[in-house]
């Protein structure tokens, strides 16, 4: 009798642990050309598989923002440094040469999304993080990535995002941190 009661209590505890979660749903990220992993033969002891957050330039991150009923993707197409701008960056911008990230964001399905330059930044090995300038117009490198635009389903936005950077350094990563993600996505900047 004690064995059956103990077994029933263990089964109830396991059901409670695996079936209840007060965590809100988060967006999930995968590489678009990733092959599906085979289904596990036994239930996994971990609640969620680790998501991919690091990519190479040219790779696309697929983002499933289930809480907001949106699936979109982001691609870093290129990183260029130095880039000819209208004039050298001012000291307020923090760098002495221009660099650009050419990026593309597509709304795959769901609600209309808003995109801008501001979730993008450059990350250096020494911990320095440089934000997008938000500048556009004039002689800035073309085509420009917009500062704030709505993107309907099956539409994309593509363009160059300007950064004022130090001429003697190169970033290690390009970071994309939209509100839909708990953890930012990173693209490794290739050596010159």
Secondary structure, DSSP 8 states (H G I E B T S, - for coil): -HHHHHHHHHHHHHHHHHH---S----EEEETT-------SS--SSSS-----EEETT-EEEEEEGGGTEEEEEEEEEEEEEE--SS---GGGT-SEEEEEEEEEEEEEES-EEE-STTEEEE-TTS-EEE-----STTS-SSB--SSEEE-TTEEEEEEEEEEE-TT---SEEEE--TT-SS-EEEE----
